[in-house]
């Protein structure tokens, strides 16, 4: 006998219609016949072979067996406990779980019609997590439509050079005004896009829009031309054609590569080789790369030893701590570290004049936050 498997002899019953769903099985060897009773007559539904699951439907929704399974030949079956299914189902993506339960409901209805037990089985009540999953599916579809119709808005949050007080650049932030829901949180729709391949076309859309904005700023006589920073997702970084596509966008508009700054969040830099290749590629064409959200919980000085970032963006939690001596001391150390690494430092989340003054005294080069300015439309930027 194969290890951990149970032997069923040819002709032996595995389970019968109406039995309780104690477990499912994985067929290791042999063949199983699945049958049911239709209008009082037996009917074969399927034959299953090695590598296939058996009896999982009843286990998934805790229903009595709706068919009979019998060994056609000697079979080795591995029992899968209900708890194993329940644990994996609970840990599954809510969207996948909702789709699975929808398919299961349709299977039950089709089987009921086949056996003559009824036209349609009553639908199971929608659980809260299933409703959330269906809402995600709906929102994803609407997000795709918004992208196709170019309804996503790219706003610019100003970044100030502290010493001169001038606006040196901007960070591009994408926003979505849903026709019914109103403003959808970026955390919600960006996370949804990152769960799918949708983040790549959204990223391309933002990069193209940023390049168009730089052209408009140049037309309006902004000299020197400010830089605009755009965030990259992990899926974008995985795309080997990313930098080439960005260069095509810049060349088509006759823009210098150093006016577009790419930002990589700290959570992505643990893959040193991947980020190192990106930085080297960008530097070879004159495009700067920034480390975003430094200090958000993944802080590790190791990446700064091997990854040649041009800029470090300090998370706003450090700026909030400037009201305490230890906070001032720590930010001062980070400013010194950035200077030693020949990196510019941008302080994010600057909200008060006192914070800006402390940063000035410590030698931080750039400030970003509501004190400097909220995210603006391009029209508002041009108007000011």
JOVENWO-V379442 format. One line per field, one symbol per residue. phi: phi as a letter, one per 20 degrees, with the letter a starting at -180 (. if undefined). psi: psi as a letter, one per 40 degrees, with the letter a starting at -180 (. if undefined). Layout:
BEGIN
phi=???
psi=???
END
This chain:
BEGIN
phi=.ffmddedfgnffebdgnffefadcdeebnccddcbddlndfbfeacdcgndecmfffffdldffdbddcfebgcddefdfgffffffffefggffffffffffffffffffffemeqfbfgfffffgfffffffffffffffgffffelefddddefceeffemeeeabdececceffdenfegggfeffffffcfffffffffffffffffffffffenfcfffececfdefffffffegffffffffffdldfffeddeddfgfeefegffffffffffffdndfcdeelfnepdgbfggffddefebddeffffffefecgfffffffffgfffffemdfddeemfccffffffffffnfecccqfffregdfffffffd
psi=iiieihhhiheihdiiheiigdiiihhdiaihhhiihhfeiihhdihiaheiihedddddefiiheihhihdihihhhhhidddddddddeihdddddddddddddddddddddefeidhihiiihidddddddddddddddddddddefehhhihhihhhdddeihdaihhhhihhhddeahhhdddddddddeaeddddddddddddddddddddddefhhihiihhhiiiddddeheedddddddddddefihdeehhhhhideeedgdddddddddddddefhihihifheeeehheddedehgidihhhieddddeeeiddddddddddddddddefiihhhifheidddddddddeehdiihadddiihiidddddd.
END
